[in-house]
Amino acid sequence: MKKIFTLLGIVSLIHAHAQIVISEIYGGGGSPSLALSHDYIMLKNIGTETASLNGATIQYGSAEGNFTQYHILPNITLNPGQSYLIQEGTNVSGKVDLPAPDFIADEIAYFNGSQNSSGGLDLDNRAGKIALVNGPAPIEDFKSSNIIDFAAYGTTNAVPVFASASNTAFKRIFENTGSNDIEFVTAPAYPMNSSVGNATVAVAAVDPDYSKFSFIVNPFLKENTEVVFSSEIQNVKIYDEYGQVVMQSPTKSSYGMNLIELPKGKYTVTGMINNSPVSQQIVKD
């Protein structure tokens, strides 16, 4: 496992009618200062009805390479809003165990015919891609018809959000924006299993619904030129799509920033809330 946890931008694609999706990715396993002992992937039923997966697999590959390995999931049935915790690669230096996983990925298969291994997927903490797939057939890319859900992080032009944040995860948020936009933010890791009231392990003090939290009140800027934060943010920086810092707050703490000088485009805003790193995309139109 790589030892430095560098979070990068993440893109996602939910295929039509998917109810069970990838909701959180944690690839920080391997740091001596790491609080958690394992990498993990969380699934979640985002629909309004009970949903099932039968014969599904989790497939994993490098950011620019092919999908190389996978593991088979047991049959899964989740109620609306229910999460499912998958324990992946282990780290002997971790100080805190995950809450009881719903599934421990203890047998990994390789598409090239290599000998199966144990211990879960070793998620690269800087770049990679994960797919929830119908069946064990290898996929080529996010356009494959058998994909249920797809998430790629650390792509070539991704923004370097922050480094050495071994206690943070990629967390999906779902907002009623009117355009069904889907985003990931980086926030304190909070592994949750499917047992109501049994998700007691958190790396940092954080609301269990933190994955729904958006620290920017108005991420879609049109007529207004000021981005507004929902609380006091420290060390705010704004990156363009090529990872260059194009603006930062003139003060250590702020509740908003005037972006009148920024041209139209997509940007990533980073900062700290209560000593925890956060990151969110904005669009200026």
Secondary structure, DSSP 8 states (H G I E B T S, - for coil): --S---EE-EEEEE-TT--EEEEEEE--TT-TT-SBSEEEEEEEE-SSS-EEESSEEEEEE-SSS-EEEEEE---EEE-TT-EEEEEEEE-TT-SB--S--SEE---BEETT----B-S-----SSSEEEEEEESSS---STT-TTEEEEEEES-TT--EEESS-TTEEEEEEE---SS--EEEEEEE-----SSTT-----SSS--TTGGG--SBS--EESS--EEEEEEEEEEEEEE-TTS-EEEE-SSSEEEEEE-TTS-SEEEEEEEEETTEEEEEEEEE-
